[in-house]
Amino acid sequence: MSQDNLVKFQCKECRSINYFSKKNKKVIKVKLEMKKHCRKCGKHTMHKEVK
C-alpha cells in the first residue's frame, strides 16, 4: 500500500491499533469510523481513523 493513502484504525475502548486501510484523502475529508472486531477486547467495537 502507498504510504500517503494509508490510514490506521484505533479501537475506541482499548486504544489499540488493529486495522489498516487506504482512502483517497483528496475526496474524503472526514475521519472514518467503522464497527470492527477488536482482538484485544474480544468483541465488536467502534474503530476511528487516527494519524
Summary of the structure (lengths in Angstrom):
residues: 51
radius of gyration: 11.2
end to end distance: 15.8
largest distance: 34.1
contacts: 120
relative contact order: 0.35
helix: 6%
strand: 51%
